[in-house]
Amino acid sequence: MAKNWVIAIGINEYDNLKPLKYAKKDAEAIKAWCEGEGGFDRSGIFLFTEDSPPIPASPPIPTQLTHGRLKRFLQRQFETPLLKSGDNLWFFFAGHGRRYQDKDYLMLPDSDPGNVRETAVSVDYVTERLRRSGADNVVLLLDACRDEDSRGGLGIGEEEHQGVITFYSCTANQQSWEIDELQQGSFTHGLLEGLRRRGEANCATVERLDEYLRRQVEQTNARYGKPRQNPYLKAEPPHKLYFILLEQVATLRDVQPLKYQASLAENRGDLDLAEQLWIRVLGASRGDLEAIEAIKRIALRQSSIPLTRREYVTGSEGNRSSSPKPSQETGLKVFNFEVVGVNAKGEQIRKESKQSQYFAQDLGNGITLEMVAIPGGTFLMGTEDEEIERLVKKFNWEGFRRERPQHEVTVPPFFMGKYPITQAQWKAIASRTDLKVDPSASLRVNLDLNPAHFKDRPDSDRRPVEQVNWYDAIEFCARLSKLTGREYRLPSEAEWEYACRAGTTTPFYFGEIITGELANYNAGYTYAEEAKGEYRGKTTPVGQFPPNAFGLYDMHGNVLEWCADTWHDNYEGAPTDGSVWTENGNNNRSPMRGGSWYGLPNDCRSAYRNYGLRRVNYTYDFGFRVVCGAGRTL
């Protein structure tokens, strides 16, 4: 199990600034949690307040801070690594903060607001010293915007600190409030509540703790009549968002995103990072066979790469890692993109740069089909019973029960179309009569060259094809396979949901809700607290809305997408290996996923499932995308 250390600082009394009320109590409450429920290593719990006891040492270390004492403590304590990869070092600060010359500073009791640079301690300095500890995770919890009756917005929170997970108590232009009724800051109150949660609602991961704090602090302030306060997170590099902070309360649900990040790192050849992430999986899921096999596999790959063929790069965390160029080792190309996250009101709270690999399939006449590499991994498919009952009650639709039982599925690597098949791609294949498949191998060989309803427009070629039935899609795949020599097919329902989620566990890959600015659906209706948006009433060109973390576009909305499976009313007896499920199904129907331009927001959820009649081809929102690579049929 990972070792956890903490430095907790709470400052009420200042020489040159207004005193605070509850900063000291907040730091003491953090220490108490770490000693008790948190299970932290007692030799690594350091409390600094105006009357805290000295730290045992020779000589004893005083804990009544000045800016000089804090700097000396950080310098001496972490001059050499004391922790290991996989360990966590937490740093909690409750007190005044100030922004000076584009840097964040923590104000100590003797800090001078007129001479911040010389008398305060920069967050950069803190992180630089803490990272010397050897811990894989450095976690900053900064409630550093306080004044006499509130925690006043002094501007801290604009910086990104590389290799560090930073939770800020509020945005830089807000105040961080203290609650007299609680005798605590609302941020610390929410933080401790989140850390104490157990079961599926736990806050074991960075992502889940961030989501909880955003929601809980805002609710606490509203309950006690305080202005709005929005905590937020900065995780650098972005994969730290999925790290597990509390292994003792983590569940299978919490491990899956970390497994995905490990698989992604392994697939792109960053073997050192992949190994670190798989080790963290083992810390939270002891005896995990997938992690054990991955670590063995990585060791074999590392031993088989001659030193002269390795290309060493400095990673975002300053580590040397073996990272062969995709174009040299795999023939794949790389594309960069940005993903976004939103809060419960639909406001953007996160934007991250990501990268995926792909190949471009030539369809002739300058038309290509881009296929994105999807890493293998394990995820929870479907929806938990409690959430299903909530949805049934809220939307008065029994169909949500089709998403049970929630079950674990392990999906091998495969390639998936970056976009739904477009009208231009459809024409390129449908017009090739020399590729017609033998009637005995397909129930449909004649393809309409231009079946779409939303056609004959300037941007039609980039719009998804629709009015395509299941047999049309199967024939398209067969012709494409014949043209290219690769086996193209429709995705299994498990592959589709795994690819859509891209490591997320929220209803949408953006977060808890969806908005009309993020996808093309009937945004005249709402899913939760978001505002109503535009109902476009038609398909839109592919790729104009933000993608998911795999680099797939239009997985929510635009057109419904056919899957290869026969229809089953629920997941009882479903395969757990990602394969196409045909056994004991309805051969006249197949699953359709993702919602459409016509659909309601709840139809666009990652777990949403409905069916289409296989022979129906007059519906304006029936489309598909293709996959190739791994896959079996049950």
N, C-alpha and C positions, 0 to 999 in steps of 0.2 A: 504494500500500500504506500502511496506517496506520502512524504513527510510534509507537514505544514508548519511554517513559522509565521509570526505576525509582529509588526511594530505598530502600536496603537498610540496615537498622540491626540490629546485633548487640551486645548488652551482657553481658559476663561479670562485670565488677567493679563493685560497688556500695559506696557509703560507708555506707549504713544498712540494707542488706539482704544476705542470704546470696549469695555468689558463685555463678555458673552455670558449666557445663562447656563447652557446645558452641554457645552462642548466637552467638559471634563467628564460628565456623566455618560456621554455617548462613548467616549474612549473606554471607560471602565466597563460599560455594558458589552462592548466588543471583546474585551479581554475575558470577561466572565463566560461569554459564549464559547470562545476559543478553548478555554480551560475545560469546559463541561461538554456540551453537546457537540462542539466542533471537533473534539478529540485531537487538538493540536499538540505537538511535541512541547511539553512544559518547559524544556530548556531553551526553547526558541520563542517564548512569549515575552515581549518587551513593552512595558507601559510607561509613557511619559506624560505626567500631569504636574500640577503645581505642588502636590503633596505625595506623589507616588514614591515607594521605597527605592533605594538604590539597587542597581543590578549587581548581583554577586560577582565579584572579580577581584583581582589583586593589582591595584587598589580598586574598591567598589566604584561603580560608574554612577554618578549622580543623574537623576532623571528630571530635575527641574531645568527645563531647557532654556538655553540661549541659542542664537543662531550658530555660534562657535561650537557649543557642545554637541549640537545635532550633527554638524559636519564632521567633527572628530569621531563621534560614535560610528557614523556610516563609513568613514574612512578606515577605522581600525577593525571594526567588526567584519567587514566584507572585503578586506584586502586580499584574502585568499579564499577560494571556493569552499564553502562549508556544507552546501547542499548538492544534490545530484539532479541530472536530467530526470524529469518526471515529478520533482518536488515543486511546491508552491511557496512563494514568499509574498505575504500580504502586507500592505502598508496603508493604514487608516489614519487620516488626518482630519480633525475637526477644529476649525479656527478660521482666522482671517486669511484671505488670499489676495493677491494683487497681480495685475498684468503690467509689465514694464518693458518697453522697447521690444514688443512682440514675444516676450517670454512670460511663462507662468511662474509665480513665486509664492512660497509658503511663508507667512508672516509669523515669526516667533515672538515671545514676550518682549524682547529688547529690540525688535526690528523698528526701523525709522522709516515712515512713509515718504520722507524727503530724501532718503538715501537707500532705496530698495535694493539696488544691485549689491551694495556692500554689507547690508545688515539683514537681509532675508536669504532664504535658501531656495534656489531654483528647482523646479520639478525635474528639469533636465539632469541636474547634479544628483538628485535623489535616485532617479532611474539608472543613471550610469553606475552608481555605487551598488545599488541593489542587484543589478544584472551580474555583478562580479561574484554573487553568492553561489553561482552554479545552478540555481533553480531554473527549470524550464519555463515556469510561469512566474512573472512578477505582476502582481495584481494591486493596482492603486485604487483606493476608495477615498475620493477627495471631496469632503464637505467643506470647502475652503472659501465660501462666499458668505460671510457673516457680519452683522453689526449689532447694535444694542438690542433692538427688539426683533430683529429678523437676521437672516444670514444674507447680508446685503450684496447685491451683484457688483463685484469689483472687477469683473472681466476675465477671471481665470477660466480656462477651458477651451482655448483655441488651438493649442498645440497638439501634435500627434507625436507620441513617444515610441520609437521603434522597438519592437520586441516586447511590448508591454501591453497589458490589458488595463484600461483606465475607465473607472466608473465615476462620472461627474454628477454631483447632486442636483445641478440645474444647468440650463444653458447660460452662456456668458452674459446675456442681457437680462437675466432674471435674478430674483432673490431666493435664497435657500432658507426656508422658514423654520423657526423653532415653535413648538406647540406647548403652551403652558400646561394644558390639561394632561399631557403625556409626560411632561418634563424631559422631553427629548426633541431632537431635530426630526422633522418628518422623514428625511432621507434615511437616517439611522434606524428609525422605527420601522420603516418599510424593509430596510436591509435585513434586520434581525428577524422579522417575520418571514421573509423569503428564505433565509438560511435555515429556518426551523421547519420548513414544509417537508413532508414525506410523501411517499407513494408516487403515482403518476403526475401529481401536481407539484413535484419537488422543483427546486431551483438549483439542481446539481451542476448544470452547465452554465457557461458564460452567457449564452444566448437566452436561456430560460430565466436566469436571474435578471438580465437586462429587461426582458419583457415584463417581468413581475414588477420591477421597480418603476418602470414608466407608468404602469397602470395604478399601482398602489399609492405612490406618493401623490399623484394628482387627486385620487379619491380622498386621501387623508386631509389634504389641504382644503378641499371642498367641504368636507365634514366639519372642520373646525373654523371655517370662515376665512381662510387664508387665500391670497392670490395664487394663481396657477404657477406650478413649479414642475419642470420637465427634466428629470434625470436623463442622461444619455451615456452611451458607451463609445469608446474608441479602442478597437483591437487591431494591433499591428504586429505581424501581418494578419490579414483577414481570417486565415484559418483558425486563429486562436479563439474566434467566436464560438467554436464548437468544442473547446476544451472542457474537460470535466474537472470542476473545482472540488466537489464533495463526493468522493468515490463511495463513501459509506451509504449514501442515499440514492445513488444513481441507479436507474432502471435500464432495461433493454432499449427503451425508447431513446434514452439519453446517449447511449453508446453508438447508435446507428449513424448520426451525422459525422462523428469522429471516424468511424470506419470508412465512410465515404471519402473524407478528406485524405485518409491514409491510402485508399485505393487510387485516388486521383494523383497523389504525389508519386506513387509507384508507377502508374501508367505513363506519366510524363518523364520518368527516369530519374526523379529526385529521390534516390534510394535512401540517403541519410535521413531526410525528413520523414519519408514513409516509415522507416524503422522506428524513429522517435514516436510517431503517432500510433503505430501498432502497439508499442510498449505501453503507451498511455491507455489504450483499449484494454490491455491485459490488467492494468492496475485497477480498473473499474469492473472488469468482467473476467475474473480469474478463471483460468482454464479454458478461455475462449479458443476453440479449435481453429476458427478462421484466422485469428491473430497469430496463433502459434505457427500455422502453415505459412502465413504471409512472411513472418520473420525468417523462417527457414528458406523460403523462396528468395527473399532479398539477399540473404547471406550467400546463396548459390550464385545469384546474378552478380553480386559484388566480386566474388572470387573468380568469376569467369571473364571479367572485363580487364584486359591488360592495362597497366598503368599508362602506357603510351597512347591508348585509345580513349582514356577518360578525359573529359573536359571539365576542369575544376572551375567552379564559379563561387563567388561569395553570395550567399543567400541573404534574404531580407533580415535574418536574425544574426548575421555575421558569421555563420557557420560555413565551413568548406563542405560542399556537397557535390557528389558525382551526378552530373546532369547532361547526358548525351543529347545533342541537338536532334529534335524530331525528324528533320529533313534528312539527316545523315543515317539515323538508326532505324527509322520506321517508314520513311517515305511520306509521312504526314506533314501537313502544313499547320501553322499555328495562327489563330486569330484572337484578338483582344476585344473585350466588351465590358460593359458596366452593368451591374445588377443593382437594384434598389430595394429598400425595405420601407414599409410604412407602419404607422401606429394604428390604434383602433379607430381613429378619426380619419384615416386615409392620408395623413400628412407624412411626407417623406422624412424619414429619420436616419436613413443610411444609404450610402452609395459606395460601392466597392468595385475596383478594377479586377477583372478575372481573365483567364486565358484557357482556351481549349484547343484540341487538335481536331483536324478534319481532313477529308480528301474530297476532291471535286470530280464527280463523274461526268464525263463528256457525253451529252445526248445528241450532238450534232447541231450544225447551224448556229454555233456560238452559245448554245443553251447548256447550262451545267446543272448538276444536282449536287448540293453540298451535303456531305454526310459527316456528322459529328461523332467523335469517339466518346462513348459512354462507358465509364469504368464499371467493373463489376462491384457488387456490394450486397449487403443485407439491409432490409428495411421492414417496417411494419405496414402491411397493406390493409386498407379499409379504415374503419372508424370505430373508436371504442364505444361501448354500449351507452355510457352516460351521455356522451356527446350526441349520439344518435337520438336518444330520447329527447334531448333538448331541442334538436333540429325538428323532429317530428312535431313537437308541441308548438314551436315557434312558427313553422311554415305550413303546419297542418297537411303534411304529405307523408304517407306511409313508405314511400319509395326509398327513404334513407336507410331503411332496414335491409336493403340489398347490400349494404356495405359491411355487414357483419358475417361471421366473426372476424375481428381484427386478427391477423396472423403474420408470422414472420416468413419472409420470402428472400431467398438468396438468388440474385440475378447475375449470370455471367456477363462479361464485357460484350458489347455489340456497338454497331453504328446506327444512328438514327438521323433522318432528314432534319436539317436545321429549321426548315419551314414545312408547313403542309404543301403537298404537291400543287404547283401553280398551274394556271391555264396554259402558259407557254410550255411547261414541262409535259403536261398532258398531251398537248398537240404534237409535240416532238415524238412521242411514243405511239400515240393512237394513229398517227398518219403512216406509220411504218407497217404496211400490210404484209411485208415480207417477214415480219416477226410474229404473225399470227400463230397461236399455239394450237396444236392438234385438238380437235373437238373432244377427243376422249380424255384429254388432260385438263379440260376447262369447260365449265358450263356456259361460258360466254366468250365469244371470239370477236364479235363485231362491236367496235367502240365508236361512239359518236365523237366526231372530231372537235366539237365545240359545245359540250352539254351545259355549260354554266348559264345560269340566269343572269348574273351580273357580268355581262360581256359587252363587247363593242364599245368600250370606253378607253380613253387614252392610257389608263394604267391597268387594263385588263390582264395583260400578260403577267403582272406581278400579284394579281389577286389569286386566292386559292380557287381551284376548280371545285365546283359543287354540282348538285344533281347527279351524283355518282353513286351507284349502288354497290353493294359488297362484291358482287361478281365482276363488275367493271373494275374495281380496285384489284381484285385477284388477277384478272387478265392483264392489267397494267404491269403488275409485279412480274408476271410470267414473261411478258414481252421484254421488260427491262432486263431481266435475268438473261434472256436469250441474246440480247444485244451486247451485254457487257461481260458475260461469262461469270458474273457474281450472282449469288442467290439473294435476290431481293424478295421481301415479303411484307405482309402487314405485321405490326407488333402484337405480341401477346398482351392481354390486359395487364398482366403484372409488369411487363417491360414498360408499358405506357405509363402506368402510375409511378413506377420507380424513376423513369426519365423525367416526368413532370415535376415530381417532388424535388429532385436534385439535392437530396440530403436534408430537406426541410420537413418539419412535422406539423406545420401550421396549415390551416385550410387552403391557403393559396401560397404559391412560392414567393410572393411579395411579403406575406405576413398573415395577420388575422383577418384582413378584409381585402377587397378589390375595389378599384375605382375606374371610371370611364377614361381616365388619363393613362391607365396601365394596361387596358385590354379593350377589345371590341365586343361588347355584349349589350343587353338592354339595361343601361345604367340609369334609366328612369326609375328603377327599383333599387332598394338598398339591401345589404346583407346584415349590417350591424349599425354602427354609429356614423358611418361615412355619409357625406352629402350626396344627393342625387347628381347624376351627370348626364352626358349627352347620349341619347339613343340614336345611333347612326342609321339604323334600318337597312344595312347592306354590309357586304364584306368590305374589308380594307386591304390594301397591298400588304403582303407579308413583311415582317421585320420592322415595323414602325413603332412597336411597343417594346418595353424592356424585356430582355430574355431572362431565363432562369440561370442558376449557377453552372449548369452544363453548357450554356450557350445555345439553348433551344428557344425559338421564338414562337409566339402564338399558341402556346400550350393551353392557355386560358382564353376562350372565346374565339371569334372569327368563324371557324367551321367545326362542327362535330367531326370526330375522327374515328373511322372504323378500326376495330381490332380483329384479329384472326380467329378468336375463340368462338365456340357456340355459346349461346346465352344460358346462364345459370342464375336462378333467382337470388342466390346468396353464395357465400364462400365455403359452405360446408363441403369438405372433400376436395377443396381446390389444391392444385399442385403447389409445392413450396420451392420449386427450382426455377421459377420464371418462365416455364414452358407454356405453350399454347394449350388451352384446356378445351378439349372436344368431347371427352367422355361424358355420357349421360346428359348431354346438353340439348337445347332446342335448335335443330339444324336450319330452321327457317328464320332465326334471329341471330344477331351478333351484337356484342357490346359496342357502344359509342361513347367516346370520352371527350372531356374538355370544354363542353358548352359551345356556344356559337354567338354570332351577331344578334340572333333572335332570342337567345336564352336569357334566363334570369341569373342574377349573381350566384345564387347557390348551385346552379347548374355548372358553374365554372370551377368548382372546388376540385382539388387534386384527387380526392377520393370519390367524387361523384361518378355514378355509373347508371346508364340507361341502355336501352337496346333499340335497334332499328330492324325493320323487316328487310331481309337480304336483297329482295328483288325490287324494292321501291327505289325509283330513280327520279322522282319529280319533286324532291324536297330541296329547297334552296340553301340548306345549311349542312348537307351531308358531304363531307370531304374525307381526306385521309393523308397520312404521311407514311413513308416506308422505312424499313430497317434492313440491315444485313449483318452478317457475322454470326455470332453464337446463337443458338436457339434449338429447341427440340420440340416435338409434338407428343403430347401424352395421349 
